[in-house]
Structure formats: structure tokens, C-alpha cells
Amino acid sequence: MRVSTQPPPEILSRAAARRRWTIGWLILTMALAWSFNYIAGKIADSHMPAAAVAWFRILLGGAIFFGILLALRRRAPLPGWRDLPVFLLLGATGVAINQAGFTLSLNYTSVGRVALISAISPVMVLLMAWLDRLEPLTWPKFIGMGLAFAGIALLAGEEGLAGHPAALRGDLLALAATVGLAIFTVACKRVAHRYDALTIGAYSALVGAVIALPFAWKEAARLNWHAVPWQGWAGMVYMAVFGSVVGYLAFYRLVELLSASQVASLYYVQPVVATALGVLLLGEHAGRGFLAAAALVAAGVVIAERSRNRPPSPPRPA
């Protein structure tokens, strides 16, 4: 008589329910941590130099991440040599470029504009996944990308024609941060099956902190420490703790559970919440040009995402 090794249906059902609850809580944690990160960054940038906020945040986040890893484990597992280039890429794109670009962009433009540019993350991930041969680039995806980028061009062109070069500079920094996060999202899948979320986060943050160190040292040397009020420090600490650690831990865990494009689609929530917070807490205004650009970006992202009729092919060995 053949004995079945398949678990009973009730056990499978409970496991599936636990997985759904876990994913739900991770999405909520990531969305709230990163949405309020916009407000914290805006407050911090208004009370201390934006460059100091950016590099101090990365250094503090890296220290916290690695401290958690060492506290929970007597010995931190070292990445293998074949994974070292991937971790260098993760630290450079997902930490240094993304976090510094995001923080600096808020010094030049509004929360709503930075959030809208961040909304094209799913489209950028599709593009990076195609370049990495993980997903095919179909015509609907191509059209969706075109609409999304047209929306960003409209957003940037509106400020350029109005003679606001600072806002245009902020838009470009936000776009660089979005590209960094897209590269990071796709590259993360290469090591997600070999390392847990804490290990990936800690070593990525460590690489980012090493990159940030000389810049932070320069900012520390010229910063008037006594002139910075508590609001500036509070905003920077929030960005390090919740933006760089809590939000990213939830992100890394979601990368383990979902595909790169599925994780990217979760970015839909963040720009909407962040823009609403900017209007409610900072008194920002969304004009007709912003709304038109938002419509183009939303249409492009939806078209590109709906065209995914199958999950992305598994990543090639690194």
C-alpha cells in the first residue's frame, strides 16, 4: 500500500493563510515606513544640509542593519565570492544611489513630484528585467513604458518651461533614485534564494555605508552641529531606522516570497499615500500639470503590468 507524503488539506490551507497574512503585513509595513519617509526627508532637509542628511542616514542605517545581524547571530555569514559582485551592485544601487538620490531630491522639489517619479518603478523593473533576460518586452509593455516616461517628461518639462531649474534638478535626482531601486530589485533575485532578508540587507547596507563614508566625513567637518534643531535629527533618524532598515527588511522578505515584478507592483501604494501626506501635512498643491502627468504615468504602469500574462522566467545563476 502506497503511503502519501502529501500534507493534509487543512495544513496546506493554514500554511497558505499564514503566507497571505505575512505578505499583507509586510506590504503594510513597507508602504507606511516608506510613505512617511518622504515627510521625514522633507523635514530633515529643511533643518540641515540635504547632503548631510543623505550620507548620515546611509551610515546610521548601515550600522543599525549590521548591528542587528551581529546581535541575532554570533557570526555573520559571509557572502560567497561568486555573490560578491551582486552585493556590491546592491549596495551601490539600492543604498547609495537610491537613498542619496531620494534624500537630495526632496531638497529641490515637492513630495508629490518625487512620489510620482517613484511610481514608474514597476516600469523600470520591467525594463531592467528585460535587459537581464528575465522577462520578454512585448508591445503592450513597450507602450506602457512609453506612456509612463511621457508622463515624467511632462512633469519635468513643466518646471523647466516655468523657469524652475531647482525642481528639475530634484526630478532628475528622483529619477536616478528610481533607476537605482529598479536595478536593485532585479539584482536582489539573484541572491534571494541563497541568503535571508537580514543577511542581504546588512551586507547591502554595509557596502552603501562604505561608499557614503568619505562624503559623510566631508559633511561632518563643515556642519554646524549646534545649529541643527531636534527636528532635523529626528527626521534623519526616522529615515535611517524606518526608511533604511524597517522598510528594507520588509522589502527583502517580500523579494523572497514574490517575483521582482510583483514586488515592484507594490510601489503603487507608496506614491498615492506619500502624495496625500504631502498635501495634508506639508500643504503641498497638485496642479493640472501634475495631475496630467500622474494620469500618463498611471496609464503606462497599468498597461505594462496588465500585459504580464505569465510570471517572469527564473533568474540565471549569478
Sequence and secondary structure as in RCSB ss.txt:
>XXXX:A:sequence
MRVSTQPPPEILSRAAARRRWTIGWLILTMALAWSFNYIAGKIADSHMPAAAVAWFRILLGGAIFFGILLALRRR
APLPGWRDLPVFLLLGATGVAINQAGFTLSLNYTSVGRVALISAISPVMVLLMAWLDRLEPLTWPKFIGMGLAFA
GIALLAGEEGLAGHPAALRGDLLALAATVGLAIFTVACKRVAHRYDALTIGAYSALVGAVIALPFAWKEAARLNW
HAVPWQGWAGMVYMAVFGSVVGYLAFYRLVELLSASQVASLYYVQPVVATALGVLLLGEHAGRGFLAAAALVAAG
VVIAERSRNRPPSPPRPA
>XXXX:A:secstr
     S  HHHHHHHHHHHHHHHHHHHHHHHHHHHHHHHHHHHHHHHS HHHHHHHHHHHHHHHHHHHHHHH SS
     GGGHHHHHHHIIIIIIIHHHHHHHHTTTS HHHHHHHHTTHHHHHHHHHHHTTSS   HHHHHHHHHHHH
HHHHHHHHHHHTT HHHHHHHHHHHHHHHHHHHHHHHHTTTTTTS HHHHHHHHHHHHHHHHHHHHHHHHHH  G
GGS HHHHHHHHHIIIIIIIIHHHHHHHHHHHS HHHHHHGGGHHHHHHHHHHHHHH     HHHHHHHHHHHHH
HHHHHHT  S        
